[in-house]
Amino acid sequence: MEQVSSPAPLITNDAVVLGILVIILAFVFKSSSSDHPLFKKFYSVVPSVLLCYLIPSLLNSFGIISGEQSGLYHMASRYLLPASLVLFTLSLDLKEIWKLRHKAGLMFIAGTVSIMFGGPIAILIVSSFAPDIVDGEGSMAVWRGLSTIAGSWIGGGANQLAMYEVFKPDPNLFSAVIAVDVIVANVWMAVLLYGAGFSERIDRFFKADSSAVNDLKDKIEKHRLSIMKIPNLPDTAMIVGVGLGITGVAHFFADIIAPWIETNAPYLDKFSLTSGFFWIVVIATTLGVILSFTKARNLEGVGATRIGSLFLYILVATIGMQMDITAIVSQPGLFLVGIIWIIVHMLLLLLVGKLVKAPFFFLAVGSQANVGGAASAPIVAAAFHPALAPVGVLLSILGYAVGTYGAYLAGLMMQMVAP
């Protein structure tokens, strides 16, 4: 899988890049909580979380930093994401989250189905006026490359690589569709983050009953207030110790389980069970849920979610720096396919959401659990409220399980309709 390397950015030292990203986060959150009229007006239009994501993407696009050449995304997704999942799930009320299952599950399924059929529909539409964009023979057949996007958008990176091995697109074609995957998915995530700031208005449009989501938020807030105290150093050390300690445990077991399955039951890779990252997320989330039944849940009173949120926003910034908006110029035709594909996904979600009167929260998280996976579904969920992040995690794990099957069927359908 050769990938074309980009020119060196202005800043290559990851310590400097991390400093820049954290300064951006500090500025955004400080200014968004300011009473200054200018900032108040600005943040009433632009959600703060969107800037945490957009500013690093602009720095990447203009060659100041490079998401491709930096190791920060790998660090944040492997170390800070599992730690934040543990800290978010500490205060989990599993009984309340279970009550959300019907509409959350329905919107997730609608998201999966829309990705499966969106690819073939996009190929049909584009081939009606520009067949050369979606044709090709052998390994250069465009549908082969697009099948890897289906893997990524239903499950995640492991499912994408599974489709690469199954349909074997040309490496140069694969490089081009990776750009489509990253940019279109990240623009869509930006739309969802923007929408999270206006979720009440959208819910009114859907005539949605968001009482179950609000009840969950309120119960977690009440629990938090009942155990709230001013944290001291031992409290903060305990929070970081639990978060990063369990991350270490998750890595330890993932390094044993994933290679064992790959050697002894390689056919399970269709469920992403040979992916180390899958096991890190599952083990960290599971141990966090177990801790929510112990006294460890009282760490919420000294800021567990606050520190988890900081870890998560560092991940947001590193995801932002993966996006290069100038790459749209290189293969604009393929981006047209990706845009039509995500529009089909959006329209079906809006239709189902309107029919079942689902809150926008379920639409956004059901979509991101497919398109973004475990790295970004909790980010979108936490944009509504930090207490809701585990809902995104649980749905994205479901996405890993069905990703390879859904993407394989989507690939076959795209092959049938391709010119």
N, C-alpha and C positions, 0 to 999 in steps of 0.2 A: 504494500500500500504506500506508494510514493506520494509525498505531498510537496507541493511547491513551497519553498521557504520564502518568507517575506524579507524585505530589506531590514537591516538592523534599526531599531528605534533610537531616539535621542537618548533615552535613559534605559540602561540594561541592568543596573544593579537592583535586585529585588528588594533589598532593604530600603532603598530610596523610593521605589514604587509603592511599597507597603506604607511608607511614611506619607506619601502623597494621597493614597486612598483613604487613610485614616483621618488626615487633615480635611479631606473633602467631606467625610461623614460627620466630623466634628462641626464643620461650618454649617452643613445642611441642618443638622439637628438643633444647633444653637440658634440659627437664624429662624428656623420654623417655629421655635418656642418664644421668639422675641415679640414684644408688644409694639414694635415699630410699625406704623401704618403701612409703609411700603412692603415690608415682609409679610404682614398680615394679608394684604391684598394679593400679593404674589402667590402665597401658599394656599389661598382660597381657590386658586385656579389650578396650580400645579402641585400634586401630592409630593411630599418630601421624599418618600421612598423611590419615586420615579427619578429624582435627581441623583440619588445615591447610585443609580444604575446607569443613567444617561451620561453624566459627566465623564466617568471612566471610559465609556464607549467612544466619546468624542476624542479623548486623549489618545485612545488606540487608533482611531480612524485617521488622525492627523500625524501619526508616527512618533508621538512623544513617548508613549509606552507601548508594549506589545503583549497582548494576552496570549498569543501563540508561543512566544519565546520565554514567557515568565513561568515560574513554577508556583506562583501564588494561588492560582485556582486549584491546583492539585492539593496544595497544603490546606486551603480553606475547606474544600469538599471532603477531604479525608480526615482532618483533625477537628476543625471548628464546627462543621455541620453535624457530625455524630454527637459532639458535646452539647450543641444547642438542642438537638432532639431529646437528649436525656433531660436537660434542664427544663424544656417545655413540658415533657410528659410527667415530670415529678408531681405536678399539681393536677394531673389528669383526673377527671371524673368519668370513668369508663361507662358507667351506667347512663350518664347523660349523653355521651357521644353515641352510644348505641341507639339512642332515640332518633338520631339524625340519619339512620342508615337508609331509609326508603328513598328520600329525595336525593341524598348525596350519591347513593348507588345508581339511581336512574340517570342522573346527569353525567356520571362517569361513563356509563354504558353508552349514552347518547354521544359523548365525546369520542369514544373508541369507534363506534359505528361510522360517525361522520368522517374520521380520519381514513378508515378503510375504504369508504366509497368516494371520499373527496379526491383522492389521487386519480382514479379512473375518470371521474367527471372532469377534472382539470385537464387531463390528457385529451378527452373528447372535445372539450371547448376549444383548446388551443389548436388541435389538429384540424378544426373546421376552418381556420383562417391562416394558420402558419404551421403546416405539418412538419416542416424541416426542423422545428424546435424540439419536437418530441419523437423523431424517428431514430434511425441508426440501426446498425446490424451487429450481430455478435456481441462482444463485450462492450461495444460502444452504444448498444441499444439503450436509449434514455430511460426506459421503464426499469431497467436493471438498477440504475443509479437511484431512481426515485423510490424503489422498494426499500432502500436503506433509510430514507427519510421516514417511511411508514414505520419502520422498526424503532427509530428514535422517537417519533411522535406518539406512538402507542405505549412504548415501554421506556427505553433509555439507551444509553451507549452500548450495553451488552447486547441488547436486541438488534441494534443497528449493525454491529459487527457480525451477528449471526446471519443477517440478511446479506451482508457483504460476502460471507462464505458460501451461502446458498446460491445466490444469483450471479456472483462474480463479475461485477461491473469493472470496466477499465479503470486503473488507478487515477488517471487524469479526470475521468468523468466523476469518479468518487470525490475527488478534491473539489470539483465544481458544485456537486450537490451538498457537500458538507457546508459550503458557504451559504447556500440557499437555506439549509436546515437551521443553521445558527442564526442567521439574520432574520428570517421570517419568524422563527420561534421566539426570538428575543424581542422583536417589534410587537408581537402578539402579547408577550408577557408584559411589556410596557403598557399596552392598551388595558390589560386586566388590572394592573397596578393603578392606573389612572382611574379606572372605573370603581375601584375599591373606595376611592375618596368620595364617590357620589352614590354609594350603594343604596342609601335610603330612597333617593329619587328613582333609581332603577327598580327597586322593589315596589314602589308605588305604581310604576308603569306596568309591571308584571301582575299587580294586585296580589303580591306574594305575602304569605304568612311567615314572617321571619321570627315568630315567637320562640320556636325551639332553639334557634341559634342565639337569640338574645337571652333566653333562660340560661343556656350554658355559660355565656359570658358573665351574666349576673352572679351565678352560683360560684364561679371561680373567683370573681372580684370580691364577693362576700367572704369567701374562705381566706383570700389574701389579706383583706382588712382585719380579719379576726386574729391573724397570726403575725401581723405587721410589727416590726420593731426596727430601730436604727441599727444597721449592721456594723459589727466591729471586724477587725482583721481575721480572727478565727472563723467568723461566719463566712466572709468572702473566700477565705482559703478553703473552707469546707465545700462551698459551691463549685469553685474551680476544680478542687480535688475530685469531687463526685463526677463532674462533667468530663474532665480529661481522663480521669482514672477509668471510667467505664468505656470511654473511647479506646483506651489501651487494651482493655479486656476484649472489646469487640474486634479490634485488629488482630489480637492474639488468636482468637478462635476462628476468625475469617481466614487467616493464613493457613490454618489446619484444614478447615471444612472444604473451602473452595477447591484446593488442589486434590484433596481426597476424592471428591465427587468427579472432578475432571478425569482422574485416573480410573476410578472404579465404576462410574456411571455416567460416561460422557454424553449419553442421550438426554440427560437432564439439563443440558445447556439451553434447550428450547424454553425452559422455565427461568433462565438466567441464574440457575443454581450453581454454575461454575464461576460466577462473577464474584470476586472478592468484595467489591463495593456494595453489591446487593446484601451480602452477609453482614458487612459493617453496619449498614442502615438497619437491617432487621434485628441484629443482636442489640445494638444501642437502644433502639425503640422498645424492644421487649424488656430489657433490664430497667429502662426508665419507667415503663408501665408497672413492673413488679415493685419498684421503689415507691410508686404512688400509693401503695397499700401500707407503707411503713412510716415511721416518724420523719423520714427524709423529706416527705411532702411539706414539712414545716419550713424547709429552706426557701420556699416561695415567699415567706414573710420577710426574708432578708435579701431578696432581690434575685432569686434564681432565674426568673424569666427575663429580667432586665439584662443580666450578663449573657443569657442565651440569645437575646435579641441583638446584642452587640456583635456576638460571634456570627450571627446570621447575616447582619448587614455588611460585615467584612466580606462574607461570601457573595452578597448581592453585588458589591463593588467589583469583585474579581470576575463574576459572571458578565458584568457590564463591559469589562475590558476585553472580553472575547469577541465582541461585535465590531466588525469593520464595515461601516456603512458604504465605504467607497467600493467594496467588492461587487456591489450591484452592477457597476459599469462593465465588469468583465464578461458575464454571461447573462445579459438582461432577460433573454427568452426564458431561461430556467426559473428566474425569479418570478416571472409572470405566472408560471405553473404553480409555484409555491404560494403566491398571493391568492390565486383562485382557490387553491386547495384549502387554505386557512379560512377563506371567506365561506366556503361550503361548511366547514367545521363550525364556524360562528353562527351561520344561519340556522343550522339544525339545532344547535344548543339553544338559540333564542326561541325557536319554534317550540321545542320540548319544554323549555323553562316557562314560556307563556302558557302552554296548555296545562301544565301541572301546577302553575303558580309557585314555582320554586324561587326562593330568595337568590339574589345575584351571587351570594357567597357560594352556593352550591354549583352554579354555572362556572364561576371563575376557578374554583378549586377542582371541580370535575374535569375541566378543560386542562388545567395546568398539570394535574396528576398524569394526564396522557402526554401532552406536548412537552412539558418540562421535566417530569420525573421527580425523583426524591430530592434532587438538589434545589429545585425552585418551587415545587408545590407548597412546601411549608412557608416559603417567603410570601407567596400570594395569600395564603391563609392567614399568616401573621399580620398582613397589611390591613385585614379587617379587625383582628384583635390577636395579640400574642397567644392567648389561651386556646385559639382555634388551630394553631400550627399542627398539632398531632393529627387532625382530620386530613390535612394534606399529605402527611407521611403515610397514613394507613391506606389512602386511596392510591398513592404512587406505587406502593408495594404490590397492590393488585395489578397495576399497569405492567410491572415487570413480569408478572405471572402470565398475562394474556398477550403480551407484546409480540412475541415471536409468531404465535398462531395468527393473530390479526394481520400482522405485516406480511406474512407468507401469502395469506388469502388476497390481500391488497395487491401484492406483487403479481399474482396470477391474473387478477382482474385487469391490471394495467397492461400486462402482456397481451391480453385478448383485445383490448381497445386501441393499442398503439398502432400507428400507421406503418 
